[in-house]
Amino acid sequence: MWWKFIVEVTNEYKILRGMLSYSALWPIGCLIQQTFEGKRLHTYDWERCLRYSLYGTFVSAPMLYTWMRCANIMWPRTDFRSSLAKAFTEQAAYDPFAIVMFFYGMSILERKTQQQAGDEAKDKFWDTYKVGFFYWPVVQTVNFSLVKPKNQIVVAGFFSLIWTTFLAYVKSSKKAQPALEVA
């Protein structure tokens, strides 16, 4: 009974598919990253997982849903050429904003100042963008060319689990500061 209701609601309001997916996928990515750090059930940072769930549900999923709607309007065909155009446009137009928003938004959720949030976004942007530049075009070209539009956000969510694990790693890492030269 409840399952039928959920299916009907998510068919009516398609944005909810992504929001429900990301509410689970983002904290799972965070847990995977913490597991790589050596943490286990009794030492996981559950507050950090909650932040990832909030961000994935209310920021990332709606942004991605909006982008995919726009991309499918701009390139309604699902052939390889159109899919490639969508993927590379996403890399140039959407991804820089999404990466900056992630580092900035997560820092704000950690109760850091706006200056600290901006500094972290600036410090970690380019390295993260370079990795995404190779990862996302492949994922999204396949997604846009082989997956029906109604399921694209869910498929992107699966690959986002891998990406979120990477983002959680970058977010939790301290970027090495260049050594000062002594004259």
Sequence and secondary structure as in RCSB ss.txt:
>XXXX:A:sequence
MWWKFIVEVTNEYKILRGMLSYSALWPIGCLIQQTFEGKRLHTYDWERCLRYSLYGTFVSAPMLYTWMRCANIMW
PRTDFRSSLAKAFTEQAAYDPFAIVMFFYGMSILERKTQQQAGDEAKDKFWDTYKVGFFYWPVVQTVNFSLVKPK
NQIVVAGFFSLIWTTFLAYVKSSKKAQPALEVA
>XXXX:A:secstr
 HHHHHHHHHHHSTHHHHHHHHHHHHHHHHHHHHHHTT  TTT  HHHHHHHHHHIIIIIHHHHHHHHHHHHHH 
   SHHHHHHHHHHIIIIIHHHHHHHHHHHHHHHTT  HHHHHHHHHHHHHHHHHHHHHHHHHHHHHHHHHS GG
GHHHHHHHHHHHHHHHHHHHHHS          
